[in-house]
Amino acid sequence: MKITAKEVLVQTHDTRIIKLEVAAPDISRKAKPGQFVMLMACPDGERIPLTIVNKDPQKGTVTLIFQELGLTTKLLGRLNSGDPLFALVGPLGHATEIKNYGKVILVGGGVGIAEIYPVAKALEEAGNHLEIILGSRTKGLLILEKELEGPADGFHITTDDGSCGRKGFTTDVVAELLKKDKFDLVYAVGPVPMMKRVSLVTKESGVKTIVSLNAIMVDGTGMCGCCRVDVAGKTQFSCVDGPEFDGHLVDWDGLVKRNSVYTDKEKHICKTVLQ
């Protein structure tokens, strides 16, 4: 479980997004698009889920991309090539259902852009027409533009400040595409508010919409119950029932509340431990 390569994709005064390549031959051999790993950076750290962005079975590695936000991602960001992870388990979760849907819109926001990359490659190989939309606050926070432009039949970038692509939000492009043409699937990953807005827009058009949820997880095997989310009025667990769900059936307000439960404690712990 050693880190074989590290690259800082984004470095600003308040944001760091990092790509790690980790030696994990068993996981690399079996991982499919949409699945994730649970990892611990150090013995006394917490477990966190990260999507498997890429795999190389020949080298026996998996690629992970994350933004430094909480304690574990900041501890993880301090590790370098050659350093080992304390624990790495996977692949976990249900893989994305890959088939020829026809015309597909893929929406990635922020670090969620990394999560649509393996799905985009697989859907392209399955013969789908892909409209790919990437969104971020500003140009400097965009990742994987060149990698995702390749499989795209239509490629769109939006930034909140207009510094790259068009000024506005990913949902603006989604709404325009749905007015112009008929699509068979929308797949969205990113901040919860973005996925919620995408789901509201597509619900009006009746287009099947899949979202990948980043609910709080502890063990990743369905035992702790921390990652529960209401879908169609029923309690589901993101780790074993997901992480992908029908965006039209998710209780978004409930998910927002659950994801913010430990925000204040996280900030306090980060200040205390990382000083």
Residue frames relative to the residue before (quaternion, step in Angstrom):
aa qw qx qy qz dx dy dz
M 1.0000 0.0000 0.0000 0.0000 0.00 0.00 0.00
K 0.3202 0.7570 -0.5072 0.2593 3.56 1.03 0.76
I 0.4675 -0.6276 0.5413 0.3076 3.53 -1.21 0.59
T 0.2008 -0.8113 0.5410 0.0942 3.57 -0.67 1.09
A 0.7942 0.0095 -0.0113 0.6075 3.60 1.23 -0.37
K 0.0711 -0.7826 0.6179 0.0250 3.55 -1.13 0.71
E 0.0253 0.7854 -0.6171 0.0416 3.55 -1.00 0.89
V 0.2950 -0.7251 0.5955 0.1803 3.56 -0.92 0.92
L 0.2438 -0.8080 0.5237 0.1162 3.59 -0.38 1.24
V 0.7908 0.0868 -0.0181 0.6056 3.57 1.07 -0.80
Q 0.0541 0.7778 -0.6235 0.0580 3.56 -0.92 0.95
T 0.1455 0.7609 -0.6181 0.1338 3.58 -0.44 1.24
H 0.7300 -0.4242 0.2884 0.4517 3.57 -1.27 -0.05
D 0.8155 0.2135 -0.1096 0.5267 3.61 1.12 -0.52
T 0.7559 0.3349 -0.1901 0.5295 3.61 1.25 0.01
R 0.0186 0.7574 -0.6527 0.0013 3.53 -1.09 0.85
I 0.0520 -0.7604 0.6473 0.0140 3.54 -0.91 1.01
I 0.0997 -0.8367 0.5375 -0.0320 3.54 -0.64 1.19
K 0.2116 -0.7485 0.6161 0.1240 3.54 -1.16 0.74
L 0.0692 -0.7880 0.6116 0.0113 3.53 -0.89 1.03
E 0.1825 -0.7175 0.6578 0.1386 3.52 -1.19 0.69
V 0.0795 -0.8301 0.5514 -0.0239 3.55 -0.64 1.18
A 0.4455 -0.6774 0.5183 0.2719 3.57 -1.00 0.85
A 0.2709 0.7306 -0.5794 0.2390 3.59 -0.56 1.22
P 0.1319 -0.8676 0.4724 0.0817 3.60 0.53 1.16
D 0.6584 0.5052 -0.3287 0.4508 3.63 0.92 -0.77
I 0.6610 0.4883 -0.2995 0.4847 3.57 0.98 -0.85
S 0.6459 0.5400 -0.3154 0.4379 3.57 0.93 -0.90
R 0.6659 0.5236 -0.2995 0.4390 3.56 1.00 -0.82
K 0.7908 0.3570 -0.1609 0.4704 3.58 0.99 -0.80
A 0.5310 0.6760 -0.4015 0.3161 3.61 1.15 -0.47
K 0.1201 -0.7704 0.6239 0.0529 3.53 -1.18 0.78
P 0.6703 -0.4973 0.3431 0.4309 3.61 -1.18 0.42
G 0.7669 0.3498 -0.2743 0.4629 3.55 -1.01 0.89
Q 0.6321 0.5397 -0.3411 0.4392 3.59 1.20 -0.34
F 0.2408 -0.7810 0.5669 0.1030 3.55 -1.28 0.41
V 0.3320 -0.6929 0.5913 0.2450 3.54 -1.38 0.05
M 0.2832 -0.6768 0.6362 0.2387 3.55 -1.37 0.29
L 0.0076 0.8246 -0.5648 0.0303 3.57 -0.81 0.93
M 0.1927 -0.7189 0.6520 0.1450 3.50 -1.39 0.37
A 0.3818 -0.7399 0.5080 0.2207 3.56 -0.80 0.99
C 0.8039 0.0241 0.0245 0.5937 3.59 1.09 -0.71
P 0.7060 -0.5055 0.2847 0.4062 3.63 -1.16 0.45
D 0.7722 0.3266 -0.1879 0.5116 3.61 0.96 -0.76
G 0.4806 0.6718 -0.4319 0.3621 3.58 1.20 0.44
E 0.5516 -0.5834 0.4752 0.3600 3.54 -1.34 -0.04
R 0.4841 -0.6199 0.5211 0.3313 3.54 -1.32 0.26
I 0.0120 -0.7866 0.6172 0.0124 3.57 -1.04 0.76
P 0.3936 -0.7043 0.5308 0.2594 3.60 -1.15 0.55
L 0.0049 0.7684 -0.6399 -0.0070 3.55 -1.13 0.74
T 0.4670 -0.6830 0.4885 0.2770 3.56 -0.92 0.91
I 0.4274 -0.6623 0.5498 0.2766 3.55 -1.11 0.72
V 0.2474 -0.8167 0.5099 0.1084 3.56 -0.29 1.29
N 0.7867 -0.0709 0.0742 0.6087 3.55 1.05 -0.75
K 0.1181 -0.7759 0.6125 0.0941 3.55 -1.25 0.33
D 0.1105 -0.7642 0.6322 0.0644 3.51 -1.22 0.57
P 0.2358 -0.8172 0.5101 0.1279 3.60 0.08 1.29
Q 0.6008 0.5675 -0.3657 0.4281 3.60 1.12 -0.61
K 0.7292 0.3726 -0.2155 0.5319 3.56 1.02 -0.84
G 0.3897 -0.7352 0.4670 0.2991 3.57 1.25 -0.43
T 0.5568 0.6178 -0.3775 0.4072 3.57 1.13 0.65
V 0.1879 -0.7218 0.6452 0.1655 3.51 -1.38 0.30
T 0.3122 -0.7421 0.5666 0.1757 3.55 -1.18 0.65
L 0.0768 -0.7856 0.6139 -0.0016 3.55 -0.93 1.01
I 0.0866 -0.7800 0.6183 0.0428 3.58 -1.04 0.80
F 0.0748 0.8104 -0.5731 0.0960 3.57 -0.83 0.97
Q 0.3433 -0.6960 0.5877 0.2285 3.52 -1.31 0.41
E 0.4420 -0.6817 0.5104 0.2818 3.57 -0.92 0.85
L 0.0998 0.8035 -0.5744 0.1206 3.56 -0.48 1.25
G 0.8109 0.1682 -0.0608 0.5573 3.56 0.63 -1.19
L 0.7917 -0.3372 0.2234 0.4578 3.52 -1.35 -0.14
T 0.7159 0.4705 -0.2833 0.4311 3.60 0.70 -1.04
T 0.6701 0.4813 -0.3236 0.4633 3.61 0.89 -0.79
K 0.6389 0.5015 -0.3388 0.4748 3.60 1.09 -0.55
L 0.6266 0.5056 -0.3328 0.4910 3.58 1.07 -0.70
L 0.6380 0.5320 -0.3128 0.4605 3.56 1.04 -0.85
G 0.6572 0.5319 -0.2988 0.4426 3.55 1.04 -0.81
R 0.6272 0.5419 -0.3339 0.4489 3.57 1.23 -0.39
L 0.5783 0.5860 -0.3745 0.4265 3.59 1.24 -0.36
N 0.2035 -0.7831 0.5805 0.0914 3.55 -1.20 0.59
S 0.7179 -0.4131 0.3267 0.4553 3.54 -1.31 0.12
G 0.7419 0.3444 -0.2869 0.4987 3.54 -0.82 1.07
D 0.6119 0.5386 -0.3507 0.4610 3.58 1.22 -0.42
P 0.3634 -0.7314 0.5268 0.2356 3.62 -1.05 0.66
L 0.4073 -0.6255 0.5895 0.3089 3.53 -1.29 0.38
F 0.5225 -0.6335 0.4549 0.3445 3.58 -1.10 0.57
A 0.8040 -0.0600 0.0654 0.5879 3.60 0.97 -0.80
L 0.0309 0.7740 -0.6307 0.0462 3.53 -1.15 0.74
V 0.0069 0.8120 -0.5795 0.0688 3.57 -0.61 1.17
G 0.4098 0.6978 -0.5199 0.2736 3.58 -0.96 0.83
P 0.5826 -0.0387 -0.7701 -0.2570 1.47 -2.48 -0.04
L 0.2166 -0.7827 0.5778 0.0811 3.56 -1.08 0.83
G 0.7330 0.4114 -0.3122 0.4427 3.54 -1.30 0.40
H 0.5725 -0.5759 0.4557 0.3645 3.54 -1.31 0.30
A 0.4472 -0.6753 0.5173 0.2764 3.56 -1.00 0.80
T 0.5986 -0.5494 0.4439 0.3779 3.56 -1.25 0.45
E 0.4266 -0.6740 0.5347 0.2790 3.57 -1.02 0.78
I 0.0923 -0.8166 0.5698 0.0007 3.56 -0.35 1.26
K 0.2830 0.7162 -0.6030 0.2085 3.54 -0.83 1.07
N 0.5886 -0.5499 0.4288 0.4091 3.58 -1.25 0.00
Y 0.1465 -0.8091 0.5671 0.0467 3.55 -0.16 1.33
G 0.5541 -0.5485 0.4216 0.4630 3.54 1.07 -0.84
K 0.7751 -0.2006 0.1949 0.5666 3.57 -0.29 -1.29
V 0.0530 -0.8200 0.5672 -0.0549 3.53 -0.70 1.20
I 0.2022 -0.7309 0.6380 0.1340 3.55 -1.15 0.77
L 0.1065 -0.7764 0.6198 0.0404 3.57 -0.85 1.03
V 0.0797 -0.8113 0.5792 -0.0024 3.58 -0.73 1.09
G 0.0046 0.7986 -0.6010 0.0307 3.57 -0.77 1.06
G 0.0710 -0.8087 0.5838 0.0142 3.55 -0.85 0.99
G 0.8346 0.0788 -0.0768 0.5397 3.59 -0.86 0.92
V 0.8090 -0.1827 0.1574 0.5361 3.58 -0.93 -0.90
G 0.4965 0.6522 -0.4159 0.3940 3.59 1.28 -0.16
I 0.4786 0.6566 -0.4310 0.3925 3.56 1.29 -0.28
A 0.6302 0.5489 -0.3336 0.4362 3.57 1.03 -0.79
E 0.6823 0.5201 -0.2919 0.4228 3.56 1.01 -0.80
I 0.6652 0.4816 -0.3282 0.4667 3.61 1.11 -0.45
Y 0.4909 0.6981 -0.4206 0.3077 3.60 1.23 -0.34
P 0.7170 0.4204 -0.2961 0.4708 3.68 0.67 -0.89
V 0.6190 0.5372 -0.3391 0.4617 3.58 1.12 -0.65
A 0.6378 0.5294 -0.3237 0.4563 3.58 0.99 -0.83
K 0.6580 0.5086 -0.3182 0.4550 3.60 0.90 -0.86
A 0.6834 0.4896 -0.2874 0.4590 3.57 0.93 -0.91
L 0.6630 0.4978 -0.3078 0.4668 3.59 0.97 -0.81
E 0.6044 0.5386 -0.3512 0.4704 3.58 1.12 -0.65
E 0.6675 0.5039 -0.2976 0.4605 3.58 0.91 -0.92
A 0.6654 0.4965 -0.2944 0.4733 3.59 1.17 -0.59
G 0.6029 -0.6279 0.3286 0.3664 3.59 1.29 0.10
N 0.4384 0.7169 -0.4468 0.3071 3.60 1.21 0.30
H 0.4064 -0.6274 0.5972 0.2908 3.54 -1.31 0.45
L 0.1068 -0.8404 0.5312 0.0112 3.59 -0.60 1.14
E 0.1094 -0.7177 0.6848 0.0636 3.50 -1.04 0.97
I 0.0798 -0.8277 0.5555 0.0002 3.58 -0.43 1.21
I 0.0942 -0.7956 0.5984 -0.0025 3.55 -0.82 1.11
L 0.0747 -0.7879 0.6110 0.0181 3.58 -0.78 1.06
G 0.0267 -0.8168 0.5763 -0.0048 3.56 -0.96 0.84
S 0.0997 0.7722 -0.6250 0.0561 3.56 -1.15 0.69
R 0.6724 -0.4924 0.3503 0.4274 3.55 -1.28 0.18
T 0.8017 -0.0512 0.0898 0.5887 3.55 0.99 -0.89
K 0.7205 -0.4704 0.2946 0.4157 3.58 -1.25 0.40
G 0.6751 0.5415 -0.2968 0.4036 3.57 0.94 -0.89
L 0.6884 0.4714 -0.2780 0.4760 3.59 1.24 -0.29
L 0.4831 0.6658 -0.4382 0.3624 3.60 1.27 0.02
I 0.0646 -0.7892 0.6098 0.0341 3.57 -1.08 0.75
L 0.8623 0.2022 -0.1415 0.4422 3.54 -1.34 0.46
E 0.2238 0.7971 -0.5352 0.1677 3.62 1.07 0.61
K 0.6947 0.4772 -0.2900 0.4533 3.60 0.82 -0.97
E 0.6529 0.5295 -0.3139 0.4413 3.57 0.99 -0.84
L 0.7408 0.4147 -0.2298 0.4758 3.58 0.97 -0.81
E 0.5567 0.5911 -0.4034 0.4219 3.58 1.18 -0.32
G 0.5727 0.6336 -0.3592 0.3763 3.58 1.16 -0.65
P 0.7753 0.3428 -0.2084 0.4877 3.64 0.64 -1.01
A 0.5691 0.6371 -0.3723 0.3628 3.61 1.24 -0.20
D 0.3205 -0.6965 0.6071 0.2090 3.55 -1.12 0.79
G 0.7527 0.0762 -0.0655 0.6507 3.54 1.25 -0.56
F 0.0970 -0.8246 0.5573 0.0007 3.59 -0.74 1.06
H 0.0094 -0.8209 0.5666 -0.0701 3.57 -0.71 1.14
I 0.0825 -0.7784 0.6211 0.0389 3.57 -1.03 0.85
T 0.0364 -0.7762 0.6289 0.0248 3.56 -1.01 0.85
T 0.0458 -0.7673 0.6382 0.0432 3.56 -1.14 0.67
D 0.5934 -0.6007 0.4043 0.3514 3.54 -1.09 0.75
D 0.7721 0.3573 -0.1807 0.4934 3.57 1.02 -0.83
G 0.5172 -0.6737 0.4052 0.3382 3.61 1.25 0.02
S 0.4155 0.7375 -0.4516 0.2818 3.60 1.24 0.25
C 0.7782 0.0757 -0.0754 0.6189 3.60 1.27 -0.24
G 0.8019 0.1696 -0.1504 0.5527 3.56 -0.93 0.86
R 0.7115 -0.4049 0.3187 0.4778 3.56 -0.99 -0.81
K 0.4850 -0.6444 0.5026 0.3114 3.56 -1.14 0.60
G 0.5657 0.5774 -0.4335 0.3983 3.55 -0.78 1.00
F 0.5892 -0.5846 0.4447 0.3366 3.52 -1.28 -0.47
T 0.6610 -0.5159 0.3700 0.4001 3.54 -1.25 0.46
T 0.6274 0.5609 -0.3404 0.4194 3.58 1.05 -0.73
D 0.5616 0.5869 -0.3928 0.4311 3.60 1.15 -0.50
V 0.6821 0.4732 -0.2760 0.4845 3.57 0.96 -0.94
V 0.6149 0.5492 -0.3468 0.4472 3.60 0.99 -0.81
A 0.6687 0.5065 -0.2980 0.4554 3.58 0.87 -0.96
E 0.6635 0.5051 -0.3060 0.4593 3.59 0.96 -0.86
L 0.6584 0.5087 -0.3150 0.4566 3.59 0.93 -0.87
L 0.6743 0.4994 -0.3015 0.4527 3.59 0.95 -0.83
K 0.6267 0.5223 -0.3358 0.4709 3.59 1.18 -0.50
K 0.7031 0.4881 -0.2581 0.4481 3.56 1.08 -0.79
D 0.8299 0.0700 0.0431 0.5518 3.56 0.97 -0.86
K 0.4809 -0.6368 0.5162 0.3112 3.53 -1.34 0.23
F 0.0870 -0.7981 0.5959 0.0196 3.56 -0.87 1.02
D 0.4188 -0.7428 0.4841 0.1960 3.53 -1.16 0.73
L 0.8039 0.0276 -0.0004 0.5941 3.58 1.21 -0.41
V 0.0990 -0.7360 0.6640 0.0869 3.52 -1.24 0.65
Y 0.0807 -0.7860 0.6129 0.0010 3.56 -0.88 1.04
A 0.0177 0.8357 -0.5445 0.0696 3.59 -0.58 1.15
V 0.0338 0.7677 -0.6389 0.0363 3.55 -1.08 0.85
G 0.4304 0.6784 -0.5154 0.2982 3.54 -0.91 0.94
P 0.7824 -0.2456 0.2092 0.5328 3.57 -1.14 -0.51
V 0.6187 -0.5826 0.3783 0.3670 3.58 -1.05 0.75
P 0.6479 0.5110 -0.3551 0.4393 3.67 0.83 -0.75
M 0.6403 0.5233 -0.3262 0.4580 3.59 1.05 -0.76
M 0.6735 0.4886 -0.3020 0.4652 3.59 0.88 -0.93
K 0.6203 0.5376 -0.3376 0.4608 3.57 1.07 -0.71
R 0.6779 0.4875 -0.2992 0.4617 3.59 0.89 -0.92
V 0.6217 0.5315 -0.3403 0.4639 3.58 1.00 -0.80
S 0.6692 0.5110 -0.2963 0.4508 3.58 0.91 -0.92
L 0.6418 0.5159 -0.3241 0.4657 3.59 1.03 -0.74
V 0.6551 0.5108 -0.3081 0.4637 3.58 1.00 -0.85
T 0.7183 0.4503 -0.2636 0.4603 3.59 0.85 -0.94
K 0.5696 0.5987 -0.3857 0.4104 3.58 1.14 -0.53
E 0.6199 0.5485 -0.3323 0.4522 3.56 1.09 -0.73
S 0.7269 0.4069 -0.2305 0.5030 3.58 1.11 -0.68
G 0.4361 -0.7280 0.4357 0.3001 3.57 1.26 -0.17
V 0.4306 0.7006 -0.4653 0.3275 3.60 1.19 0.46
K 0.5156 -0.6376 0.4756 0.3186 3.58 -0.88 0.94
T 0.0408 -0.8213 0.5678 -0.0384 3.56 -0.78 1.07
I 0.1241 -0.7896 0.6003 0.0275 3.54 -0.76 1.14
V 0.0632 -0.7805 0.6215 0.0221 3.57 -0.97 0.91
S 0.2852 -0.7288 0.5950 0.1831 3.57 -1.17 0.61
L 0.2361 -0.8324 0.4928 0.0921 3.56 -0.45 1.25
N 0.2479 -0.7688 0.5784 0.1134 3.52 -1.04 0.89
A 0.0985 0.8203 -0.5529 0.1086 3.58 0.82 1.00
I 0.6386 -0.5209 0.4002 0.4009 3.57 -1.25 0.44
M 0.0256 -0.7943 0.6068 -0.0112 3.59 -0.85 0.99
V 0.2244 -0.7654 0.5876 0.1360 3.56 -1.19 0.62
D 0.8325 0.1446 -0.0774 0.5292 3.60 0.66 -1.03
G 0.3686 -0.7692 0.4625 0.2419 3.60 1.14 -0.45
T 0.6820 0.4769 -0.2889 0.4733 3.59 1.25 0.18
G 0.6256 -0.5902 0.3257 0.3927 3.60 1.24 0.26
M 0.5531 0.6490 -0.3840 0.3541 3.61 1.23 -0.04
C 0.7211 0.4773 -0.2782 0.4181 3.60 0.88 -0.86
G 0.3441 -0.7754 0.4700 0.2436 3.60 1.07 -0.63
C 0.4369 0.7310 -0.4440 0.2787 3.60 1.25 -0.01
C 0.7334 0.4409 -0.2383 0.4593 3.58 1.02 -0.75
R 0.3146 0.7775 -0.5043 0.2052 3.58 1.14 0.42
V 0.0165 -0.7706 0.6364 -0.0288 3.52 -1.15 0.76
D 0.4065 -0.7027 0.5258 0.2538 3.57 -1.04 0.73
V 0.0222 0.7761 -0.6271 0.0626 3.54 -0.77 1.13
A 0.8286 -0.0531 -0.0264 0.5567 3.56 -0.60 1.19
G 0.7079 -0.4813 0.2577 0.4482 3.57 1.04 0.79
K 0.6697 0.4585 -0.3006 0.5009 3.59 1.27 0.08
T 0.4795 -0.6628 0.4934 0.2955 3.56 -1.10 0.70
Q 0.0223 -0.7789 0.6260 -0.0304 3.54 -0.83 1.09
F 0.3187 -0.7223 0.5753 0.2139 3.56 -1.25 0.41
S 0.4884 -0.7050 0.4345 0.2752 3.55 -0.67 1.14
C 0.6821 0.5303 -0.3046 0.4008 3.58 0.95 -0.83
V 0.8082 0.2621 -0.1343 0.5100 3.61 0.88 -0.86
D 0.6950 0.4140 -0.2762 0.5190 3.61 1.15 -0.47
G 0.7435 0.3249 -0.1681 0.5598 3.56 1.25 -0.46
P 0.4640 0.2043 -0.6581 -0.5567 1.50 -1.86 -1.67
E 0.6087 0.5732 -0.3535 0.4195 3.61 1.24 -0.09
F 0.0040 0.7936 -0.6064 0.0497 3.54 -1.01 0.94
D 0.6024 -0.5184 0.4583 0.3979 3.53 -1.36 0.24
G 0.4036 -0.7603 0.4606 0.2165 3.57 -0.46 1.20
H 0.6324 0.5491 -0.3298 0.4357 3.58 1.15 -0.55
L 0.7284 0.4367 -0.2243 0.4780 3.59 1.23 -0.42
V 0.5252 0.6519 -0.4027 0.3701 3.61 1.28 -0.13
D 0.3638 -0.6791 0.5923 0.2357 3.56 -1.12 0.77
W 0.2103 -0.8404 0.4890 0.1015 3.54 0.14 1.32
D 0.6444 0.5248 -0.3387 0.4412 3.60 0.93 -0.78
G 0.6462 0.5140 -0.3151 0.4680 3.57 1.02 -0.78
L 0.6394 0.5292 -0.3195 0.4572 3.58 1.04 -0.81
V 0.6261 0.5395 -0.3310 0.4553 3.58 1.00 -0.84
K 0.6661 0.5049 -0.3036 0.4574 3.59 0.93 -0.89
R 0.6640 0.5009 -0.3132 0.4583 3.59 0.91 -0.87
N 0.6841 0.5035 -0.2955 0.4373 3.59 0.90 -0.88
S 0.7203 0.4353 -0.2487 0.4793 3.60 1.17 -0.47
V 0.3652 0.7718 -0.4641 0.2356 3.59 1.29 0.01
Y 0.8128 0.2841 -0.1245 0.4931 3.60 0.83 -0.97
T 0.2873 0.8046 -0.4886 0.1772 3.60 1.23 0.25
D 0.6923 0.4723 -0.2871 0.4639 3.61 0.80 -0.98
K 0.6552 0.5049 -0.3128 0.4668 3.60 0.96 -0.86
E 0.6268 0.5445 -0.3376 0.4435 3.59 1.01 -0.79
K 0.6584 0.5078 -0.3122 0.4595 3.57 0.92 -0.88
H 0.6557 0.5136 -0.3105 0.4581 3.57 0.97 -0.86
I 0.6653 0.5079 -0.2995 0.4580 3.59 0.91 -0.94
C 0.6334 0.5355 -0.3328 0.4486 3.59 0.97 -0.87
K 0.6717 0.4978 -0.3011 0.4587 3.59 0.89 -0.94
T 0.6819 0.5045 -0.2844 0.4468 3.57 1.01 -0.89
V 0.7464 0.4278 -0.2262 0.4569 3.59 0.78 -1.06
L 0.7721 0.4141 -0.2050 0.4363 3.58 0.87 -0.94
Q 0.4139 0.7170 -0.4735 0.3007 3.59 1.23 0.11
